[in-house]
Every structure is written in structure tokens, then in C-alpha cells.
Amino acid sequence: MAEINWTEHAREDLKIIIDYLASQSQTVAKVRVQKIISKVDLLQTFPNIGRVVPELEYKM
């Protein structure tokens, strides 16, 4: 299982998202943030999920 390490920049971005959504609706903010975190948590089990971005020239 992969380990997820949130960078400080990612934490700040998430806080900005939370603050923006919470200014509209606390309920929406909670639901959306839970979805974001659950998707990030999914990376622990499936670290290669998603598509390869051609611009990065990723080679296995």
C-alpha cells in the first residue's frame, strides 16, 4: 500500500477550497471535501490509478 504525504501547498489549497465552499454552504463544503479526501485515500490502494499525462513523458 502506498503512503500519501500531503505537501504544505496541497494542504493550503484544500483549506482555500474548504473556505470558499463553506462561505456558500457548510453542508456542501463537508460533502465536497470528504469526496476529495476519499479520492486521495484511494491512491493508497491504487497508486497507479488514472491516466498517464503524455507531456510528462512518464516511462515505466
PyMOL Python script that loads the backbone (N, CA, C, O; Angstrom):
from pymol import cmd

cmd.read_pdbstr("""\
ATOM      1  N   MET A   1       0.840  -1.172   0.000  1.00  0.00           N
ATOM      2  CA  MET A   1       0.000   0.000   0.000  1.00  0.00           C
ATOM      3  C   MET A   1       0.889   1.242   0.000  1.00  0.00           C
ATOM      4  O   MET A   1       1.846   1.330   0.770  1.00  0.00           O
ATOM      5  N   ALA A   2       0.570   2.189  -0.860  1.00  0.00           N
ATOM      6  CA  ALA A   2       1.332   3.431  -0.967  1.00  0.00           C
ATOM      7  C   ALA A   2       1.024   4.346   0.219  1.00  0.00           C
ATOM      8  O   ALA A   2      -0.032   4.245   0.844  1.00  0.00           O
ATOM      9  N   GLU A   3       1.950   5.220   0.507  1.00  0.00           N
ATOM     10  CA  GLU A   3       1.750   6.204   1.572  1.00  0.00           C
ATOM     11  C   GLU A   3       1.466   7.564   0.939  1.00  0.00           C
ATOM     12  O   GLU A   3       2.154   7.982   0.008  1.00  0.00           O
ATOM     13  N   ILE A   4       0.467   8.234   1.443  1.00  0.00           N
ATOM     14  CA  ILE A   4       0.109   9.558   0.939  1.00  0.00           C
ATOM     15  C   ILE A   4       0.710  10.608   1.857  1.00  0.00           C
ATOM     16  O   ILE A   4       0.478  10.600   3.066  1.00  0.00           O
ATOM     17  N   ASN A   5       1.476  11.502   1.278  1.00  0.00           N
ATOM     18  CA  ASN A   5       2.074  12.609   2.025  1.00  0.00           C
ATOM     19  C   ASN A   5       1.549  13.916   1.442  1.00  0.00           C
ATOM     20  O   ASN A   5       1.886  14.287   0.317  1.00  0.00           O
ATOM     21  N   TRP A   6       0.727  14.603   2.216  1.00  0.00           N
ATOM     22  CA  TRP A   6       0.179  15.888   1.782  1.00  0.00           C
ATOM     23  C   TRP A   6       1.265  16.951   1.925  1.00  0.00           C
ATOM     24  O   TRP A   6       1.830  17.121   3.006  1.00  0.00           O
ATOM     25  N   THR A   7       1.555  17.654   0.854  1.00  0.00           N
ATOM     26  CA  THR A   7       2.502  18.760   0.945  1.00  0.00           C
ATOM     27  C   THR A   7       1.812  19.945   1.623  1.00  0.00           C
ATOM     28  O   THR A   7       0.585  19.996   1.710  1.00  0.00           O
ATOM     29  N   GLU A   8       2.598  20.870   2.089  1.00  0.00           N
ATOM     30  CA  GLU A   8       2.032  22.073   2.712  1.00  0.00           C
ATOM     31  C   GLU A   8       1.199  22.841   1.689  1.00  0.00           C
ATOM     32  O   GLU A   8       0.143  23.383   2.016  1.00  0.00           O
ATOM     33  N   HIS A   9       1.680  22.882   0.458  1.00  0.00           N
ATOM     34  CA  HIS A   9       0.946  23.576  -0.608  1.00  0.00           C
ATOM     35  C   HIS A   9      -0.418  22.914  -0.839  1.00  0.00           C
ATOM     36  O   HIS A   9      -1.423  23.604  -1.009  1.00  0.00           O
ATOM     37  N   ALA A  10      -0.450  21.585  -0.845  1.00  0.00           N
ATOM     38  CA  ALA A  10      -1.717  20.867  -1.040  1.00  0.00           C
ATOM     39  C   ALA A  10      -2.675  21.129   0.120  1.00  0.00           C
ATOM     40  O   ALA A  10      -3.878  21.283  -0.087  1.00  0.00           O
ATOM     41  N   ARG A  11      -2.145  21.178   1.328  1.00  0.00           N
ATOM     42  CA  ARG A  11      -2.992  21.471   2.498  1.00  0.00           C
ATOM     43  C   ARG A  11      -3.578  22.882   2.416  1.00  0.00           C
ATOM     44  O   ARG A  11      -4.742  23.108   2.743  1.00  0.00           O
ATOM     45  N   GLU A  12      -2.754  23.809   1.978  1.00  0.00           N
ATOM     46  CA  GLU A  12      -3.224  25.192   1.832  1.00  0.00           C
ATOM     47  C   GLU A  12      -4.311  25.271   0.755  1.00  0.00           C
ATOM     48  O   GLU A  12      -5.322  25.951   0.931  1.00  0.00           O
ATOM     49  N   ASP A  13      -4.090  24.565  -0.365  1.00  0.00           N
ATOM     50  CA  ASP A  13      -5.103  24.546  -1.430  1.00  0.00           C
ATOM     51  C   ASP A  13      -6.415  23.966  -0.929  1.00  0.00           C
ATOM     52  O   ASP A  13      -7.487  24.493  -1.226  1.00  0.00           O
ATOM     53  N   LEU A  14      -6.331  22.882  -0.170  1.00  0.00           N
ATOM     54  CA  LEU A  14      -7.547  22.264   0.367  1.00  0.00           C
ATOM     55  C   LEU A  14      -8.265  23.232   1.306  1.00  0.00           C
ATOM     56  O   LEU A  14      -9.493  23.321   1.300  1.00  0.00           O
ATOM     57  N   LYS A  15      -7.498  23.944   2.102  1.00  0.00           N
ATOM     58  CA  LYS A  15      -8.115  24.923   3.011  1.00  0.00           C
ATOM     59  C   LYS A  15      -8.815  26.031   2.234  1.00  0.00           C
ATOM     60  O   LYS A  15      -9.900  26.470   2.615  1.00  0.00           O
ATOM     61  N   ILE A  16      -8.204  26.479   1.157  1.00  0.00           N
ATOM     62  CA  ILE A  16      -8.827  27.504   0.316  1.00  0.00           C
ATOM     63  C   ILE A  16     -10.139  26.976  -0.258  1.00  0.00           C
ATOM     64  O   ILE A  16     -11.144  27.686  -0.283  1.00  0.00           O
ATOM     65  N   ILE A  17     -10.124  25.737  -0.713  1.00  0.00           N
ATOM     66  CA  ILE A  17     -11.339  25.120  -1.246  1.00  0.00           C
ATOM     67  C   ILE A  17     -12.416  25.044  -0.162  1.00  0.00           C
ATOM     68  O   ILE A  17     -13.570  25.403  -0.395  1.00  0.00           O
ATOM     69  N   ILE A  18     -12.028  24.576   1.018  1.00  0.00           N
ATOM     70  CA  ILE A  18     -12.973  24.458   2.136  1.00  0.00           C
ATOM     71  C   ILE A  18     -13.566  25.831   2.476  1.00  0.00           C
ATOM     72  O   ILE A  18     -14.780  25.970   2.621  1.00  0.00           O
ATOM     73  N   ASP A  19     -12.707  26.832   2.600  1.00  0.00           N
ATOM     74  CA  ASP A  19     -13.178  28.172   2.962  1.00  0.00           C
ATOM     75  C   ASP A  19     -14.143  28.726   1.923  1.00  0.00           C
ATOM     76  O   ASP A  19     -15.168  29.316   2.265  1.00  0.00           O
ATOM     77  N   TYR A  20     -13.805  28.529   0.648  1.00  0.00           N
ATOM     78  CA  TYR A  20     -14.683  29.032  -0.401  1.00  0.00           C
ATOM     79  C   TYR A  20     -16.035  28.335  -0.360  1.00  0.00           C
ATOM     80  O   TYR A  20     -17.077  28.989  -0.377  1.00  0.00           O
ATOM     81  N   LEU A  21     -16.017  27.001  -0.307  1.00  0.00           N
ATOM     82  CA  LEU A  21     -17.278  26.256  -0.294  1.00  0.00           C
ATOM     83  C   LEU A  21     -18.090  26.549   0.966  1.00  0.00           C
ATOM     84  O   LEU A  21     -19.314  26.662   0.905  1.00  0.00           O
ATOM     85  N   ALA A  22     -17.416  26.671   2.099  1.00  0.00           N
ATOM     86  CA  ALA A  22     -18.112  26.938   3.358  1.00  0.00           C
ATOM     87  C   ALA A  22     -18.774  28.309   3.349  1.00  0.00           C
ATOM     88  O   ALA A  22     -19.779  28.522   4.028  1.00  0.00           O
ATOM     89  N   SER A  23     -18.213  29.238   2.582  1.00  0.00           N
ATOM     90  CA  SER A  23     -18.845  30.557   2.505  1.00  0.00           C
ATOM     91  C   SER A  23     -20.181  30.471   1.768  1.00  0.00           C
ATOM     92  O   SER A  23     -21.052  31.322   1.946  1.00  0.00           O
ATOM     93  N   GLN A  24     -20.332  29.454   0.954  1.00  0.00           N
ATOM     94  CA  GLN A  24     -21.580  29.223   0.230  1.00  0.00           C
ATOM     95  C   GLN A  24     -22.527  28.323   1.027  1.00  0.00           C
ATOM     96  O   GLN A  24     -23.718  28.603   1.156  1.00  0.00           O
ATOM     97  N   SER A  25     -21.953  27.216   1.567  1.00  0.00           N
ATOM     98  CA  SER A  25     -22.760  26.241   2.299  1.00  0.00           C
ATOM     99  C   SER A  25     -21.848  25.301   3.080  1.00  0.00           C
ATOM    100  O   SER A  25     -20.969  24.654   2.511  1.00  0.00           O
ATOM    101  N   GLN A  26     -22.070  25.234   4.393  1.00  0.00           N
ATOM    102  CA  GLN A  26     -21.290  24.323   5.236  1.00  0.00           C
ATOM    103  C   GLN A  26     -21.510  22.869   4.815  1.00  0.00           C
ATOM    104  O   GLN A  26     -20.570  22.074   4.801  1.00  0.00           O
ATOM    105  N   THR A  27     -22.734  22.530   4.477  1.00  0.00           N
ATOM    106  CA  THR A  27     -23.063  21.157   4.088  1.00  0.00           C
ATOM    107  C   THR A  27     -22.341  20.769   2.807  1.00  0.00           C
ATOM    108  O   THR A  27     -21.743  19.696   2.726  1.00  0.00           O
ATOM    109  N   VAL A  28     -22.395  21.636   1.814  1.00  0.00           N
ATOM    110  CA  VAL A  28     -21.712  21.368   0.543  1.00  0.00           C
ATOM    111  C   VAL A  28     -20.215  21.248   0.769  1.00  0.00           C
ATOM    112  O   VAL A  28     -19.565  20.375   0.193  1.00  0.00           O
ATOM    113  N   ALA A  29     -19.669  22.115   1.600  1.00  0.00           N
ATOM    114  CA  ALA A  29     -18.233  22.082   1.888  1.00  0.00           C
ATOM    115  C   ALA A  29     -17.841  20.732   2.472  1.00  0.00           C
ATOM    116  O   ALA A  29     -16.856  20.135   2.037  1.00  0.00           O
ATOM    117  N   LYS A  30     -18.591  20.247   3.441  1.00  0.00           N
ATOM    118  CA  LYS A  30     -18.274  18.964   4.077  1.00  0.00           C
ATOM    119  C   LYS A  30     -18.333  17.818   3.082  1.00  0.00           C
ATOM    120  O   LYS A  30     -17.445  16.967   3.053  1.00  0.00           O
ATOM    121  N   VAL A  31     -19.377  17.798   2.270  1.00  0.00           N
ATOM    122  CA  VAL A  31     -19.551  16.712   1.300  1.00  0.00           C
ATOM    123  C   VAL A  31     -18.421  16.727   0.268  1.00  0.00           C
ATOM    124  O   VAL A  31     -17.827  15.690  -0.026  1.00  0.00           O
ATOM    125  N   ARG A  32     -18.134  17.899  -0.274  1.00  0.00           N
ATOM    126  CA  ARG A  32     -17.098  18.004  -1.308  1.00  0.00           C
ATOM    127  C   ARG A  32     -15.717  17.662  -0.766  1.00  0.00           C
ATOM    128  O   ARG A  32     -14.951  16.958  -1.425  1.00  0.00           O
ATOM    129  N   VAL A  33     -15.396  18.143   0.411  1.00  0.00           N
ATOM    130  CA  VAL A  33     -14.085  17.855   0.992  1.00  0.00           C
ATOM    131  C   VAL A  33     -13.952  16.365   1.309  1.00  0.00           C
ATOM    132  O   VAL A  33     -12.889  15.779   1.109  1.00  0.00           O
ATOM    133  N   GLN A  34     -15.029  15.755   1.801  1.00  0.00           N
ATOM    134  CA  GLN A  34     -14.999  14.313   2.044  1.00  0.00           C
ATOM    135  C   GLN A  34     -14.743  13.556   0.746  1.00  0.00           C
ATOM    136  O   GLN A  34     -14.009  12.567   0.741  1.00  0.00           O
ATOM    137  N   LYS A  35     -15.338  14.009  -0.352  1.00  0.00           N
ATOM    138  CA  LYS A  35     -15.117  13.363  -1.649  1.00  0.00           C
ATOM    139  C   LYS A  35     -13.666  13.519  -2.092  1.00  0.00           C
ATOM    140  O   LYS A  35     -13.062  12.567  -2.586  1.00  0.00           O
ATOM    141  N   ILE A  36     -13.107  14.712  -1.919  1.00  0.00           N
ATOM    142  CA  ILE A  36     -11.706  14.941  -2.285  1.00  0.00           C
ATOM    143  C   ILE A  36     -10.801  14.014  -1.489  1.00  0.00           C
ATOM    144  O   ILE A  36      -9.930  13.352  -2.053  1.00  0.00           O
ATOM    145  N   ILE A  37     -11.008  13.968  -0.181  1.00  0.00           N
ATOM    146  CA  ILE A  37     -10.162  13.138   0.680  1.00  0.00           C
ATOM    147  C   ILE A  37     -10.331  11.657   0.359  1.00  0.00           C
ATOM    148  O   ILE A  37      -9.355  10.907   0.386  1.00  0.00           O
ATOM    149  N   SER A  38     -11.547  11.228   0.059  1.00  0.00           N
ATOM    150  CA  SER A  38     -11.750   9.813  -0.273  1.00  0.00           C
ATOM    151  C   SER A  38     -11.042   9.449  -1.573  1.00  0.00           C
ATOM    152  O   SER A  38     -10.531   8.337  -1.707  1.00  0.00           O
ATOM    153  N   LYS A  39     -11.004  10.367  -2.527  1.00  0.00           N
ATOM    154  CA  LYS A  39     -10.288  10.113  -3.785  1.00  0.00           C
ATOM    155  C   LYS A  39      -8.782  10.048  -3.543  1.00  0.00           C
ATOM    156  O   LYS A  39      -8.097   9.209  -4.127  1.00  0.00           O
ATOM    157  N   VAL A  40      -8.270  10.917  -2.696  1.00  0.00           N
ATOM    158  CA  VAL A  40      -6.848  10.865  -2.360  1.00  0.00           C
ATOM    159  C   VAL A  40      -6.535   9.567  -1.627  1.00  0.00           C
ATOM    160  O   VAL A  40      -5.514   8.935  -1.897  1.00  0.00           O
ATOM    161  N   ASP A  41      -7.399   9.163  -0.706  1.00  0.00           N
ATOM    162  CA  ASP A  41      -7.198   7.912   0.022  1.00  0.00           C
ATOM    163  C   ASP A  41      -7.192   6.706  -0.919  1.00  0.00           C
ATOM    164  O   ASP A  41      -6.509   5.715  -0.660  1.00  0.00           O
ATOM    165  N   LEU A  42      -7.945   6.791  -1.997  1.00  0.00           N
ATOM    166  CA  LEU A  42      -7.994   5.714  -2.980  1.00  0.00           C
ATOM    167  C   LEU A  42      -6.615   5.468  -3.589  1.00  0.00           C
ATOM    168  O   LEU A  42      -6.300   4.351  -3.997  1.00  0.00           O
ATOM    169  N   LEU A  43      -5.804   6.506  -3.646  1.00  0.00           N
ATOM    170  CA  LEU A  43      -4.448   6.378  -4.175  1.00  0.00           C
ATOM    171  C   LEU A  43      -3.577   5.458  -3.324  1.00  0.00           C
ATOM    172  O   LEU A  43      -2.620   4.875  -3.832  1.00  0.00           O
ATOM    173  N   GLN A  44      -3.894   5.321  -2.044  1.00  0.00           N
ATOM    174  CA  GLN A  44      -3.120   4.415  -1.192  1.00  0.00           C
ATOM    175  C   GLN A  44      -3.240   2.977  -1.682  1.00  0.00           C
ATOM    176  O   GLN A  44      -2.262   2.231  -1.699  1.00  0.00           O
ATOM    177  N   THR A  45      -4.440   2.604  -2.076  1.00  0.00           N
ATOM    178  CA  THR A  45      -4.671   1.237  -2.538  1.00  0.00           C
ATOM    179  C   THR A  45      -4.323   1.072  -4.015  1.00  0.00           C
ATOM    180  O   THR A  45      -3.816   0.028  -4.423  1.00  0.00           O
ATOM    181  N   PHE A  46      -4.594   2.094  -4.808  1.00  0.00           N
ATOM    182  CA  PHE A  46      -4.375   2.035  -6.246  1.00  0.00           C
ATOM    183  C   PHE A  46      -3.491   3.207  -6.694  1.00  0.00           C
ATOM    184  O   PHE A  46      -3.992   4.154  -7.301  1.00  0.00           O
ATOM    185  N   PRO A  47      -2.183   3.156  -6.402  1.00  0.00           N
ATOM    186  CA  PRO A  47      -1.313   4.297  -6.685  1.00  0.00           C
ATOM    187  C   PRO A  47      -1.138   4.596  -8.176  1.00  0.00           C
ATOM    188  O   PRO A  47      -0.727   5.701  -8.528  1.00  0.00           O
ATOM    189  N   ASN A  48      -1.434   3.654  -9.046  1.00  0.00           N
ATOM    190  CA  ASN A  48      -1.272   3.877 -10.485  1.00  0.00           C
ATOM    191  C   ASN A  48      -2.586   4.196 -11.187  1.00  0.00           C
ATOM    192  O   ASN A  48      -2.671   4.149 -12.414  1.00  0.00           O
ATOM    193  N   ILE A  49      -3.612   4.522 -10.400  1.00  0.00           N
ATOM    194  CA  ILE A  49      -4.920   4.835 -10.971  1.00  0.00           C
ATOM    195  C   ILE A  49      -4.821   6.122 -11.792  1.00  0.00           C
ATOM    196  O   ILE A  49      -4.043   7.018 -11.463  1.00  0.00           O
ATOM    197  N   GLY A  50      -5.595   6.203 -12.835  1.00  0.00           N
ATOM    198  CA  GLY A  50      -5.612   7.409 -13.651  1.00  0.00           C
ATOM    199  C   GLY A  50      -4.856   7.222 -14.942  1.00  0.00           C
ATOM    200  O   GLY A  50      -4.369   6.134 -15.247  1.00  0.00           O
ATOM    201  N   ARG A  51      -4.768   8.278 -15.680  1.00  0.00           N
ATOM    202  CA  ARG A  51      -4.104   8.206 -16.977  1.00  0.00           C
ATOM    203  C   ARG A  51      -2.700   8.766 -16.884  1.00  0.00           C
ATOM    204  O   ARG A  51      -2.378   9.547 -15.989  1.00  0.00           O
ATOM    205  N   VAL A  52      -1.867   8.350 -17.832  1.00  0.00           N
ATOM    206  CA  VAL A  52      -0.520   8.896 -17.940  1.00  0.00           C
ATOM    207  C   VAL A  52      -0.628  10.196 -18.722  1.00  0.00           C
ATOM    208  O   VAL A  52      -1.257  10.247 -19.779  1.00  0.00           O
ATOM    209  N   VAL A  53      -0.020  11.227 -18.204  1.00  0.00           N
ATOM    210  CA  VAL A  53      -0.037  12.523 -18.869  1.00  0.00           C
ATOM    211  C   VAL A  53       1.107  12.535 -19.887  1.00  0.00           C
ATOM    212  O   VAL A  53       2.275  12.502 -19.501  1.00  0.00           O
ATOM    213  N   PRO A  54       0.778  12.584 -21.193  1.00  0.00           N
ATOM    214  CA  PRO A  54       1.816  12.494 -22.220  1.00  0.00           C
ATOM    215  C   PRO A  54       2.900  13.558 -22.093  1.00  0.00           C
ATOM    216  O   PRO A  54       4.062  13.291 -22.398  1.00  0.00           O
ATOM    217  N   GLU A  55       2.539  14.753 -21.649  1.00  0.00           N
ATOM    218  CA  GLU A  55       3.519  15.823 -21.540  1.00  0.00           C
ATOM    219  C   GLU A  55       4.639  15.512 -20.557  1.00  0.00           C
ATOM    220  O   GLU A  55       5.720  16.094 -20.644  1.00  0.00           O
ATOM    221  N   LEU A  56       4.391  14.606 -19.630  1.00  0.00           N
ATOM    222  CA  LEU A  56       5.409  14.276 -18.622  1.00  0.00           C
ATOM    223  C   LEU A  56       6.366  13.191 -19.082  1.00  0.00           C
ATOM    224  O   LEU A  56       7.359  12.913 -18.410  1.00  0.00           O
ATOM    225  N   GLU A  57       6.080  12.579 -20.215  1.00  0.00           N
ATOM    226  CA  GLU A  57       6.908  11.511 -20.768  1.00  0.00           C
ATOM    227  C   GLU A  57       7.258  10.473 -19.720  1.00  0.00           C
ATOM    228  O   GLU A  57       8.419  10.094 -19.560  1.00  0.00           O
ATOM    229  N   TYR A  58       6.228  10.015 -19.003  1.00  0.00           N
ATOM    230  CA  TYR A  58       6.396   9.015 -17.939  1.00  0.00           C
ATOM    231  C   TYR A  58       6.792   7.685 -18.546  1.00  0.00           C
ATOM    232  O   TYR A  58       6.143   7.207 -19.476  1.00  0.00           O
ATOM    233  N   LYS A  59       7.841   7.087 -18.033  1.00  0.00           N
ATOM    234  CA  LYS A  59       8.283   5.786 -18.539  1.00  0.00           C
ATOM    235  C   LYS A  59       8.373   4.805 -17.377  1.00  0.00           C
ATOM    236  O   LYS A  59       8.948   5.107 -16.331  1.00  0.00           O
ATOM    237  N   MET A  60       7.806   3.652 -17.577  1.00  0.00           N
ATOM    238  CA  MET A  60       7.837   2.620 -16.528  1.00  0.00           C
ATOM    239  C   MET A  60       9.036   1.729 -16.729  1.00  0.00           C
ATOM    240  O   MET A  60       9.248   0.796 -15.955  1.00  0.00           O
TER     241      MET A  60
END
""", "prot")
cmd.dss("prot")
cmd.show_as("cartoon", "prot")
cmd.util.cbc("prot")
cmd.orient("prot")
